[in-house]
Amino acid sequence: MRMPNRYHRCLLLGIVTWALLGSRILLAQELNCTVTIDASQLNTAQIAERQIFADMKNAITQFMNTRKWTNDQFTPAERINCNIVFTLLQSPGIGVFVGTAQVQSSRPVYGTGYESVVLSFVDRELQFNYVQSQPMDFNENTFSSNLTSMLSFYAYVILGLDYDSFSKLGGTPLLQRAFNIATTAQEAQERGWKPFEDTRNRYWLIENLMSQQMLPFREGLYTYHRLVLDDFNKDLDKSRAQLLEVLTQIKQVNQLKPGAVLVNTFFDTKADELISIFSEASPMDKQKAYNLLVEMDPTKTDKYRRITQ
């Protein structure tokens, strides 16, 4: 049975699924992940057989989309849309790749054809070994592969944030699993899992998500998506007022944890959407939104100025 925290997705998409499938209920895995492998910056002399990248793409896609990540039942139409873009910059050894990964996920806005981006995160510490046609095994309690640990970590982060957007703190069990993967991966030789390596890596992303100080931020994700976006057209002024409260909550969190990667990631993800929402607000709400956004995300001041113009 579908969990209550996802009932709006069930209501919106289940009708479509029923219409397409008749009385048959088909169940699917949770993720609908599109994988892109960009190896254009690698020296072709480094890679003897470039067919490996097609094989890599297929293997990662299968790993993300065919594995059952939760005990919940999803119909095909309910799967969470996400994508991962691997940009490979170096290949220092046979089957060894270094680069970056852009991880993005979205969720539908109730009653519209619009999908709101929930997560957009750049992993700057991508490093993994890949052997063509080798099975991609994963055990949550044992570190065996940096690639499968990283993919599983992001699968649970995507799921956790998606569940948070439908139910207040509803993604906690899934984020806990991502935290467990990060803890187990502390023994990895590859970078990205340890607190002293960087301030914007996997460790700090899940540390922020599990921090008690950041709970108001996660609660704000529910208000933002479920109470503001899903009901936006019912009462525009009320929705914008609620969103200003969310931004005020994030400001308080930002004061407790200045420079937190989760807050920075939120504004990287939501800047354009926030500008769109407040551009048609009252002059007073426009100014409030602009002041809050510029204070917390000053690097985008020129961009946010579009709200008040």
C-alpha positions in Angstrom: 0.0 0.0 0.0 1.3 3.5 -0.9 2.5 5.4 2.1 0.3 8.4 3.1 3.2 10.8 2.7 3.0 10.3 -1.1 -0.7 10.4 -1.5 -0.8 13.4 -3.8 1.5 11.7 -6.3 -0.6 8.6 -6.1 -3.8 10.7 -6.7 -2.3 12.6 -9.6 -0.4 9.9 -11.4 -2.4 6.8 -10.3 -5.4 8.0 -12.4 -3.2 8.2 -15.4 -1.8 4.8 -14.7 -5.2 3.3 -14.3 -6.4 4.8 -17.5 -3.4 3.4 -19.4 -3.4 -0.1 -17.8 -7.0 -0.8 -17.2 -7.5 -3.0 -14.2 -3.9 -4.3 -14.1 -1.7 -2.7 -11.4 1.9 -2.9 -12.4 4.6 -2.3 -9.8 7.9 -0.8 -10.5 11.1 0.3 -8.8 11.3 3.7 -7.2 13.6 5.6 -9.6 13.5 6.6 -13.2 17.1 7.7 -13.5 18.7 8.9 -16.7 22.5 8.5 -16.9 24.9 10.4 -19.0 28.6 9.7 -19.4 30.6 12.6 -20.8 34.1 11.3 -21.7 34.8 14.0 -24.2 37.6 15.5 -22.1 39.5 12.3 -21.8 42.5 11.9 -24.1 41.5 9.1 -26.6 45.0 7.7 -26.2 44.2 7.0 -22.6 41.2 4.7 -23.4 41.9 1.8 -25.7 38.3 0.8 -26.1 35.7 3.5 -25.8 32.8 1.0 -25.9 33.4 0.8 -22.2 31.4 4.1 -21.7 28.3 2.7 -23.3 28.6 -0.4 -21.1 29.2 1.8 -18.1 26.1 3.9 -18.8 23.9 0.8 -19.2 25.3 -0.8 -16.0 24.8 2.3 -13.9 21.3 2.8 -15.4 20.3 -0.8 -14.6 21.7 -0.5 -11.1 19.7 2.7 -10.3 16.5 1.7 -12.0 16.1 -2.0 -11.3 17.2 -2.2 -7.7 14.4 -2.1 -5.1 15.4 0.7 -2.6 12.4 0.6 -0.3 9.5 -1.6 0.8 7.0 0.7 -0.7 5.0 0.0 -3.9 5.4 2.3 -6.8 3.5 2.3 -10.1 5.5 3.0 -13.2 4.0 6.5 -13.4 5.0 7.3 -9.8 8.7 6.7 -10.2 10.9 9.6 -9.2 12.5 11.3 -12.1 16.2 11.9 -11.6 19.4 12.1 -13.7 23.1 11.8 -13.1 25.7 13.3 -15.4 29.2 11.9 -15.1 31.9 14.2 -16.5 35.1 12.2 -16.7 38.2 14.3 -16.6 41.0 11.9 -16.1 41.8 8.2 -16.3 45.0 7.7 -14.3 45.0 4.0 -14.7 43.2 1.1 -16.5 39.6 1.2 -15.4 40.1 4.2 -13.1 38.1 7.4 -13.7 38.2 10.8 -12.0 35.8 13.7 -12.6 32.5 15.2 -11.4 28.9 14.1 -11.1 25.8 16.3 -11.3 22.9 14.7 -9.4 19.4 16.0 -9.9 15.9 14.9 -9.0 12.5 16.4 -9.3 8.9 15.9 -8.2 5.6 16.8 -9.9 3.5 19.7 -8.7 0.0 18.7 -8.0 -2.6 19.7 -10.7 0.0 20.9 -13.2 2.4 19.5 -15.8 5.3 21.2 -14.0 8.1 19.3 -12.2 10.0 21.1 -9.5 13.7 20.3 -9.0 14.2 19.1 -5.5 17.9 18.3 -5.6 20.7 19.6 -7.8 24.1 18.8 -6.4 27.6 18.7 -8.0 29.9 16.0 -6.6 33.4 17.3 -7.3 35.1 14.2 -5.8 34.1 11.5 -8.4 36.6 8.7 -8.5 35.8 5.1 -9.2 37.0 1.8 -10.8 35.0 0.3 -13.5 35.6 -3.0 -15.3 33.5 -3.7 -18.3 30.8 -6.3 -17.8 31.7 -6.8 -14.2 28.6 -7.2 -11.9 27.8 -4.1 -9.8 27.3 -5.6 -6.4 26.3 -3.6 -3.3 25.9 -4.5 0.3 24.7 -1.7 2.6 26.8 -3.0 5.5 30.0 -3.6 3.7 32.2 -1.3 1.6 33.2 -3.1 -1.6 33.0 -0.5 -4.4 33.2 3.3 -4.4 30.9 3.4 -7.5 28.1 1.4 -6.0 28.4 3.0 -2.6 28.2 6.4 -4.2 25.2 5.5 -6.4 23.3 3.9 -3.5 24.1 7.0 -1.3 22.5 9.3 -3.9 19.6 7.0 -4.5 18.7 7.2 -0.8 19.3 11.0 -0.7 17.0 11.4 -3.7 14.3 9.2 -2.1 14.7 10.9 1.3 14.3 14.4 0.0 11.4 13.3 -2.2 9.6 11.8 0.8 10.4 15.0 2.9 8.6 17.0 0.2 5.4 15.0 0.7 5.4 14.5 4.5 7.2 16.5 7.2 10.5 14.7 7.9 9.0 11.7 6.0 12.4 10.8 4.5 14.3 10.3 7.7 14.6 6.4 7.5 15.9 6.7 3.9 18.4 9.5 4.8 19.5 7.3 7.7 20.4 4.6 5.2 22.4 7.2 3.2 24.2 8.2 6.4 25.0 4.5 7.1 26.5 4.1 3.6 28.7 7.2 4.2 29.8 5.9 7.6 30.7 2.5 6.1 32.6 4.3 3.3 34.9 6.0 5.7 37.4 3.2 4.9 37.4 4.1 1.2 40.7 5.3 -0.3 38.7 7.5 -2.7 37.8 11.1 -1.7 34.4 12.4 -0.9 33.4 10.6 2.2 35.5 12.3 4.9 34.8 15.6 6.7 38.3 17.1 6.4 38.6 16.6 2.6 36.1 19.3 1.5 33.2 21.4 2.8 30.9 20.4 -0.1 31.2 16.7 -0.3 29.0 13.7 0.4 29.9 13.6 4.0 28.7 17.2 4.6 25.6 16.8 2.5 24.3 13.9 4.6 25.7 15.4 7.9 23.5 18.5 7.2 20.5 16.4 6.3 20.8 14.4 9.6 21.7 17.3 11.8 19.2 18.4 14.5 20.1 22.0 13.7 18.9 21.5 10.1 15.5 20.0 11.0 13.7 23.4 10.3 15.2 23.3 6.9 13.9 19.9 6.1 10.5 20.8 7.5 10.6 23.8 5.2 11.0 21.5 2.3 7.6 20.0 3.1 6.0 23.5 3.4 7.7 24.6 0.2 6.5 21.7 -2.0 3.4 20.3 -0.4 1.8 23.5 1.1 3.1 26.1 -1.3 3.7 24.6 -4.7 1.0 22.0 -4.7 -1.6 24.5 -3.5 -0.1 27.6 -5.2 -3.0 28.4 -7.5 -5.6 28.2 -4.7 -4.3 31.3 -2.9 -1.3 33.1 -4.4 -0.9 35.6 -1.5 -1.1 32.9 1.1 1.4 30.7 -0.7 3.9 33.5 -1.0 3.5 34.3 2.7 4.2 30.7 3.6 7.2 30.7 1.4 8.5 33.8 3.1 8.2 32.0 6.4 10.2 29.1 4.9 13.0 31.5 3.8 13.0 33.0 7.3 13.4 29.5 8.7 16.3 28.9 6.4 17.8 32.2 7.5 17.8 31.0 11.1 19.4 27.7 10.1 22.0 29.6 8.1 22.9 31.6 11.1 23.4 28.4 13.1 25.5 26.7 10.4 26.9 29.4 8.2 28.0 28.2 4.7 26.2 24.8 5.2 26.3 22.9 1.9 22.6 22.0 2.2 21.6 25.7 2.2 23.9 26.5 -0.6 22.6 23.6 -2.6 19.0 24.7 -1.9 19.6 28.1 -3.5 21.5 26.6 -6.4 18.5 24.4 -7.0 15.7 26.8 -6.4 16.9 30.3 -7.4 15.1 30.5 -10.7 11.9 29.1 -9.2 12.0 31.5 -6.3 12.4 34.4 -8.8 9.5 33.2 -10.8 7.3 32.9 -7.7 8.0 36.3 -6.3 8.2 38.3 -9.5 4.4 38.7 -9.5 4.1 39.3 -5.8 3.1 42.6 -4.1 5.8 45.2 -3.8 6.2 44.5 -0.1 6.6 40.8 -0.6 9.0 41.3 -3.4 11.2 43.4 -1.2 11.0 40.9 1.7 12.0 38.0 -0.6 14.8 40.0 -2.3 16.3 41.0 1.1 16.2 37.4 2.4 17.6 35.9 -0.7 20.4 38.4 -1.1 21.4 38.0 2.6 21.6 34.2 2.4 22.8 33.9 -1.2 24.8 37.0 -2.1 26.6 35.5 -5.1 23.3 35.6 -7.0 22.4 39.2 -6.1 22.3 40.3 -9.7 20.0 37.4 -10.5 17.6 38.1 -7.6 17.4 41.7 -8.6 14.9 40.5 -11.3 12.3 40.1 -8.5 12.1 43.8 -7.8 12.5 45.1 -11.4 
